Amino acid sequence: MEILQVVLTSLLSAAALFIIAKIIGHKQVAQLDFFDYITGITIGSIGAELATELEEPLKPLVAMVVYGVVTLGLAFAASKFPKSRKYINGTPTILMSSGRIYRKNLKKAKLDLSEFMLMCRQAGFFNLDDIAVAVFEYNGKLSVLPKATRRPATPEDMNLIPKPEVIFTEVIMDGRILGENLYRIGLDEKWLQNELASLGKHSAKEVLLGICDDQKRLQLYDN
């Protein structure tokens, strides 16, 4: 009986974590700021507690919901009241500009010179002389603006007008025809079957990936 209770509370915990994560959004994964990091750990910890709480599972469940609501509330406040963002999310800090490293700002960002150099190398800058401005963002990442003489040349610099990028749409994936994608670009399965035949394929099952561009040109990658 107790094992069954653990199974049920574990399922409840997994469901609650999934729902709260979906409501909070992908920012929890893709763009963690300080408070997102704290709430992510806390909600996960409460979820683990809920999985084994047999006496009063409602208490940790309520705590998870409260943390989720607080996170949403702060996100709403940051979006509606721009002045509150610096208190909720923090502000960017300039660590280097015009060849000068700001020691006071390094201390403010809780970084030492070794960590700063590491972040510069991770951004692709092994020579500090190539950097015009380095900014420590509120989410803990370093943004680097290279000097004008060090940045890669662009087509505009060379007075070139490149052709527009082509957008590809997946129409076959793992041997399965993606009918909705075909319909969205104005094509159908009959057209696809004809194209496959012209490329020597008997069916979509022979294809790992099939993509089509805006000119209705099909590219195939075999299984």
C-alpha positions, 0 to 999 in steps of 0.5 A: 500500500505504501509503495502505491502511495509513493507511485501516486505522489510521484506521478502527482509531483511529475504532473505538477512540475510539468504544468508549472514549467509549461506555465512559467515558460521556456525562459527557465531553461533558455535564459535563466536570471538569478531569480529564475535559477533560485525558483527552478532549484526550489520548485525541483526540490519541493517536487522531489519532496512531494514525490515521497510525502505520504502524509500531507502531499497537499503542503508541498504542492501548494508551495510549488504553486506559490513559487510558480505564481510568484515567478509569474508575478515578477515576470508580469511586473517586469513587463508592465513596469520597466523601472522595476526591471533593474530591481527584479532582473538586475542591470548590465555591467560594463567590465571593459571599454576602450582598452580599460578594465573596470576593477570596481565593476568586476567586483560588483559582478563577483568576477576575478580577472581569471574568470573574465579572461575565461569568458572572453575566450569562450566568446572567441576573443583570446586577445583583449586588444580586439575588444571594444566593449565587454558587458556582463549581462544580468543573466550571467553571460558576457556580451562582447563588441569587437573593435571595428577593425577586428570584426568580420567583414560583411557583404555591406562592407564590400558593397555586395548584395547577396541573394536572400536566404532560402527557407526550407520546410521539412516534408519528410522526417524519419520516413514519415510524410509531414502532411501539414507542412506540405499543405502549408507551402501549397503542396500535397502528397501527390506532388511529393510522390511524383518528386520522389519517383523522379528522384528514384525513390519508391516511397517516403520510407526510404528517406530519412529527411526530405526538405523543400525550399520556397521554389518547390525544390526537394532535397532528400537525405537517405536512411 
